[in-house]
Amino acid sequence: MRIGVYPGTFDPVTLGHMDIIRRGAKLVDKLIIGVSTNPAKSPMFALDERVAQVRRETADLGDAVGVVAFDALLMKFAEAEGAQIILRGLRAVSDFEYEYQMAGMNQQLNARIETVFLMADVALQPIASRLVKEIAVYGGDIRKFVTPRIAADVLARVADPRAPLTDVTAPGG
Ligand code: ADP
């Protein structure tokens, strides 16, 4: 069985991530989305909330996709999941330097696991979680960049830092 891992912070998951997930899921038998703790980024949503959000938004993909939290070296996580592929999305030149270094070092850590890069639909390429949060904080419309439930989560969190997620008990949540 071909297994891929797609790691990221997903704070929050955007339509850009969702597009990469859908494309990636077609390339492997099982795509495991690894939601990383990443405390250095001071996330808007806690780790368990980000996992719940990604589960909720990918519920329609069924068993083809799994969502797990991870707090380890990416290569160790990929090995533990039995993956042959690490999936990353590439947006622009700005992503390239970091991704190039990471893929190169990961090759040295385990040459049997390949990093595969995908590009999102052209309209979704500029989307970044950081900008979605910034736009929301300044009262802009984020509905073109995230799903309606993620938009509701972000707006609620901007209004009240303790606001709970919307509808986390939805199927797959
Ligand atoms: P990280 O903290 O690892 O950058 P992110 O959640 O921001 O995690 O992103 C996870 C992966 O998804 C990265 O490979 C990133 O380049 C990719 N990605 C994010 N947004 C987009 C997008 N709009 N189009 C294509 N790839 C994207």
Residues whose N, C-alpha, C, O or C-beta is under 5 A from the ligand:
A	BS01	ADP	P7 G8 T9 F10 D11 G16 H17 R88 G89 L90 R91 D95 L118 A120 L124 Q125 P126 I127
